[in-house]
Amino acid sequence: MKIKEYFRAKHYWNLHYYRIIHSIKTAIGCLMGVAIEKYYDLPSGQWIPITVMVVMSAQTHFGGALRKAYMRFLGTVSGIIVTIMVLFLFGNNIAVILGTIFVVCMIFTYAASSHGDISYAGTLGGVTMLLTLTGQQVSIGVAMQRGLYIIVGIIIALLISRFIFPIHARDRFRYHVATTLRNLQRLYRETIQINTQPKQKVVDAELADIVAADISFEQPRLISEAVAGSLIFSANKIFFTEIIHSEHQLNRLINLIYLSLSQVESVTAIKEHLAAIEDLHKVIEDSLDHLADCFEQVTQPQIMVNLNDAIDKISQIIEKSPKNYKVYKTITEYSFAFFIEQILKELENMKQLIAKVNSKSNNSVV
C-alpha cells in the first residue's frame, strides 16, 4: 500500500486503520507471551505478556518500540542488579532491604523525573527493584527468573514490531511533512484571500495550530524514532532535520505576509499590490503541492520557477511603486513582497533537500 493510501485509509471507516493494525500486532504479541507461559508452565510467567504490552502498546513504530525496549531492558537489569547485590551481600535482612528501597527509589525517581527516554528506564528500574525485593518469594533465583521473563517479552515485542505488518516512523514522517506542506499551501492561499476581503480578517486558527504543532513536536519525534529504527535514515538525519527547519521558515514567512498586509489601510491598495505579482502566488501554491507529492511518493522534484527572474520581477515592482511620504507606511505596504521573495528562496532550498533524500543512493531510506 502506498504511503498516502496507508495513512488515509481511516477516511473510509470511522476507525483509524493505522491504530487498528498496531492493536492487532500487540494482541498477537500478548497471545504469544501467554502461550509460552502456559506451555512451559512458568511460575510468574505473566511477566512475559505484561512486558510485551508495556513495550508495544504506546509505541506504534518499530523505532519507538526499539527505544522503549532498550529502556525497559536497562531499567530491568538495573533493578535486578540492585536486588541481587543486596541479597548476595546481606541476605533477606529487612533493615537492609528497607534502607535499599529508600536510597534506590530516590535515585530511580531522580532519573524518572528527567527529560528523554532515560525517565522510562528510571521508572522501570524502581518498579523492578520493588517487585523483586518485596515479593512473597525473595531470592536471587527469583530475581534472575523475572529478569529472564522480561527479556523474553522484549524479544517478542521487537520481533512482532519488526516483522508482522511493520509500521515505520520514516514512512509516517514523509506523510506528515507532505501534509504540512499542503496545509501551508492552504494557509498561504487564505492569507492572500483574507486581506482582500474586509469582512474576514483572520486565518483558520485551528489549521495554523495543527501546522505549528506538527512541525514543532510530531515531526521531530518521528525523526528520533526513525533514526532508532534505521541506520541509513540515521546517516541522513541532518537532511530530514533541515526539511523541518525549512517548514518552520515557510510557516514564519506566511505569518509575516499576513501581518504585513494587515497593516495596509486600504483594501484597494492590497489588491493592487497582490495583483502585481499574481503569477507568483500561483507558483508558490503549485510548488508547495508539487514538493508535497514528491516527498510523499519519493520522486525527484522538477524545476518550479526561475528564481532569479522571479526576484528581478519583485525588485522591479517595488522600484516602480510610488513611495509614500510616510516611511513606516511605505515599508508596511511593500514588505510583503520581500517576504514572498524569501518564500521563493525557501522553496528552492526545500526542493534541493527533497532531491537529496529522494536520490537513488538514498532509496533505502524510504
C-alpha positions in Angstrom: 0.0 0.0 0.0 1.3 3.4 -0.9 2.2 5.8 2.0 -0.7 8.1 1.1 -3.3 5.3 1.0 -1.9 3.7 4.1 -2.3 6.7 6.4 -5.5 7.9 4.8 -7.4 4.7 4.8 -9.1 5.8 8.1 -11.4 8.1 6.0 -13.3 5.0 4.7 -14.4 4.0 8.1 -14.9 5.8 11.4 -11.8 4.0 12.7 -8.1 4.6 12.3 -6.6 1.9 10.1 -3.1 2.6 11.4 -4.1 2.1 15.0 -6.1 -1.0 14.2 -3.1 -2.7 12.7 -1.0 -1.8 15.7 -3.6 -3.1 18.1 -3.8 -6.4 16.2 0.0 -6.7 16.4 0.1 -6.0 20.1 -2.7 -8.6 20.7 -0.7 -11.2 18.7 2.4 -10.5 20.8 0.5 -10.8 24.1 -1.0 -14.1 22.9 2.5 -15.4 22.1 3.6 -14.5 25.6 0.7 -16.2 27.3 1.2 -19.3 25.1 4.8 -19.5 26.1 3.8 -19.1 29.8 1.2 -21.8 29.7 3.1 -24.2 27.5 6.1 -24.3 29.8 4.0 -23.7 33.0 6.3 -20.9 34.0 6.0 -19.6 37.6 5.3 -15.8 37.4 5.4 -16.2 33.6 2.8 -13.5 33.3 5.8 -11.1 33.2 6.3 -12.1 29.5 2.9 -10.8 28.1 3.0 -7.9 30.5 6.3 -6.8 29.1 5.0 -7.2 25.5 2.1 -5.0 26.4 4.3 -2.4 28.1 6.8 -2.2 25.2 4.3 -2.3 22.3 1.1 -0.7 23.4 2.1 3.0 23.2 4.8 2.7 20.5 3.3 2.1 17.1 6.5 2.4 15.2 9.3 -0.1 15.2 11.9 2.6 16.0 9.8 3.7 19.0 9.4 0.1 20.2 13.1 -0.4 19.9 13.9 2.7 22.0 11.3 1.7 24.6 12.5 -1.9 24.7 16.1 -0.7 25.3 14.9 1.5 28.2 12.8 -1.4 29.5 15.9 -3.6 29.4 18.1 -1.0 31.0 15.7 -0.3 33.8 15.0 -4.0 34.4 18.7 -5.0 34.5 19.4 -2.1 36.9 16.7 -3.1 39.3 17.7 -6.8 39.2 21.4 -6.0 39.8 20.4 -4.0 42.8 18.3 -6.9 44.1 21.0 -9.5 43.5 23.7 -7.4 45.2 21.6 -6.8 48.3 20.6 -10.4 48.6 24.1 -11.7 47.9 25.8 -9.4 50.4 23.2 -9.2 53.2 20.6 -11.9 52.6 17.0 -11.3 53.4 17.8 -8.7 56.0 14.7 -6.5 56.4 16.6 -3.4 57.7 19.0 -3.5 54.7 16.1 -4.1 52.3 14.2 -1.1 53.7 17.3 1.1 53.5 18.0 0.0 50.0 14.4 0.7 48.9 14.7 4.2 50.3 18.0 5.1 48.7 17.5 3.4 45.4 13.9 4.7 45.0 15.4 8.2 45.3 18.0 7.5 42.6 15.5 5.9 40.2 12.9 8.7 40.8 15.5 11.3 40.1 16.2 9.6 36.8 12.5 9.2 36.1 11.8 12.9 36.5 14.3 13.9 33.9 13.6 14.5 30.2 14.1 12.0 27.5 14.0 8.2 27.4 16.1 7.7 30.5 13.0 8.7 32.5 11.3 5.5 31.4 14.3 3.4 32.5 14.2 5.1 35.9 10.6 4.3 36.4 11.0 0.6 35.4 14.2 0.2 37.4 12.4 1.3 40.5 9.4 -0.9 39.8 11.6 -3.9 39.1 13.6 -3.4 42.3 10.4 -3.1 44.4 8.8 -6.2 42.9 11.9 -8.4 43.4 12.7 -7.2 46.9 9.2 -7.1 48.4 7.5 -10.1 46.8 6.4 -13.2 48.7 9.4 -15.0 47.3 12.6 -13.0 47.6 15.7 -14.7 46.3 18.5 -14.3 43.8 16.9 -17.1 41.7 13.5 -15.4 41.6 15.1 -12.1 40.6 17.0 -13.6 37.8 13.9 -15.6 36.7 11.8 -12.5 36.4 14.6 -10.7 34.6 14.7 -13.5 32.0 10.9 -13.3 31.5 11.2 -9.6 30.8 13.9 -10.1 28.3 11.9 -12.8 26.5 8.9 -10.3 26.4 11.2 -7.6 25.0 12.4 -10.0 22.2 8.8 -11.0 21.3 7.7 -7.3 21.2 10.6 -6.4 18.9 10.1 -9.4 16.6 6.4 -8.6 16.2 7.0 -4.9 15.6 9.7 -5.6 13.0 8.2 -8.5 11.0 4.4 -8.5 11.4 2.9 -5.7 9.4 5.8 -3.4 10.3 5.0 0.3 10.7 8.0 2.5 10.3 8.3 6.1 11.6 10.2 7.1 8.4 7.1 6.4 6.3 4.8 8.4 8.7 7.4 11.2 8.8 7.1 11.5 5.0 3.3 11.6 5.3 3.4 14.3 8.0 5.8 16.5 6.0 3.7 16.2 2.9 0.5 17.0 4.8 2.2 20.0 6.4 3.3 21.4 3.0 -0.3 21.1 1.8 -1.6 22.8 4.9 1.0 25.6 4.4 -0.4 26.0 0.9 -3.9 26.4 2.3 -2.6 29.0 4.9 -0.9 30.9 2.1 -4.0 30.9 -0.1 -6.1 32.1 2.9 -3.6 34.8 3.8 -3.8 36.3 0.2 -7.6 36.0 0.0 -8.4 37.3 3.5 -6.5 40.5 3.1 -8.7 41.4 0.0 -11.9 40.7 1.9 -12.7 43.3 4.6 -15.2 41.1 6.4 -12.8 38.3 7.1 -9.6 39.2 8.9 -8.2 36.0 10.4 -6.9 32.8 9.0 -8.0 29.4 10.1 -6.6 29.3 13.7 -7.1 25.6 14.1 -5.2 24.8 10.9 -2.4 27.2 11.9 -2.2 25.4 15.3 -2.1 22.0 13.6 0.8 23.1 11.4 2.8 24.6 14.3 2.3 21.5 16.5 3.2 19.1 13.7 6.4 21.0 12.8 7.5 21.6 16.4 6.5 18.3 18.1 5.3 15.4 15.9 7.9 15.5 13.2 11.0 15.8 15.5 9.6 12.8 17.5 9.1 10.8 14.3 12.7 11.6 13.2 14.1 10.4 16.5 12.1 7.1 16.2 13.1 6.7 12.6 16.7 7.1 13.5 16.4 4.4 16.1 14.9 2.0 13.6 17.0 2.7 10.6 20.8 3.1 10.3 20.5 4.5 6.8 17.9 7.1 7.9 20.2 8.0 10.8 23.0 8.7 8.4 20.8 11.2 6.5 19.2 12.6 9.7 20.7 16.1 9.0 18.7 16.5 5.7 15.4 15.5 7.3 16.1 17.9 10.2 16.8 20.7 7.7 13.5 19.9 6.0 11.7 20.6 9.3 13.6 23.8 9.7 12.6 24.8 6.1 8.9 24.2 7.1 9.4 26.4 10.1 10.8 29.2 7.8 7.9 28.9 5.4 5.3 29.0 8.2 7.0 32.0 9.7 7.2 33.9 6.3 3.5 33.2 5.7 2.6 34.7 9.1 4.8 37.7 8.3 3.0 38.2 5.0 -0.3 38.2 6.9 1.0 40.7 9.4 2.4 42.9 6.7 -0.8 43.0 4.6 -2.9 43.6 7.7 -1.1 46.9 8.3 -2.1 48.3 4.9 -5.0 50.6 5.5 -6.7 50.4 2.0 -8.1 47.2 0.7 -7.8 48.6 -2.8 -4.0 49.1 -2.2 -3.7 45.5 -1.1 -5.5 44.2 -4.2 -3.2 46.3 -6.4 0.0 45.0 -4.7 -1.1 41.4 -4.9 -2.3 41.7 -8.5 1.2 43.0 -9.5 2.7 39.6 -8.7 -0.4 37.4 -9.1 1.5 34.8 -11.2 4.0 34.3 -8.3 1.1 33.4 -5.9 0.2 30.5 -8.2 3.8 29.5 -8.4 4.1 29.3 -4.6 0.9 27.3 -4.3 1.8 24.9 -7.1 5.3 24.5 -5.7 4.1 23.6 -2.2 1.7 21.0 -3.7 4.4 19.6 -6.0 7.0 19.3 -3.2 4.4 17.5 -1.0 3.7 15.0 -3.8 7.4 14.4 -4.5 8.4 13.9 -0.8 5.5 11.6 -0.2 5.9 9.5 -3.3 9.8 9.6 -3.2 10.3 11.1 -6.6 12.6 13.9 -7.8 11.1 17.4 -7.8 11.2 19.3 -11.0 12.2 22.9 -11.6 9.3 25.1 -10.4 10.4 28.6 -11.2 13.3 30.6 -12.4 14.3 32.1 -9.1 16.4 34.9 -10.5 13.7 36.0 -12.8 11.1 36.0 -10.0 13.3 38.0 -7.7 14.0 40.5 -10.5 10.3 40.9 -11.1 9.7 41.7 -7.4 12.5 44.2 -7.4 11.2 46.0 -10.4 7.7 46.2 -8.9 9.0 47.7 -5.7 11.2 50.2 -7.6 8.3 51.3 -9.8 5.8 51.6 -7.0 5.0 55.2 -5.7 6.8 55.9 -2.4 4.6 57.2 0.4 5.8 60.3 2.3 5.4 58.3 5.5 8.3 55.8 5.7 6.5 53.4 8.0 3.5 53.2 5.7 5.7 52.6 2.7 7.6 49.8 4.5 4.4 48.1 5.6 2.8 48.3 2.2 5.7 46.7 0.3 7.4 44.4 2.9 5.1 41.6 1.8 6.9 41.5 -1.5 10.2 40.9 0.4 8.6 38.0 2.3 7.3 36.5 -1.0 10.9 36.6 -2.3 12.1 34.8 0.8 9.4 32.2 0.4 10.6 31.5 -3.2 14.1 31.1 -1.9 13.0 28.7 0.8 11.0 26.7 -1.7 14.2 26.3 -3.8 16.0 25.2 -0.6 13.3 22.7 0.1 13.5 21.4 -3.4 17.2 20.7 -3.1 16.7 19.0 0.3 14.0 16.7 -1.1 16.2 16.0 -4.2 18.9 14.8 -1.8 16.8 12.5 0.4 14.9 11.1 -2.7 18.1 10.4 -4.7 18.7 6.8 -5.9 21.6 6.4 -3.5 19.2 7.1 -0.6 16.3 4.9 -1.8 16.8 2.5 1.1 15.9 5.3 3.4 12.3 5.0 2.3 
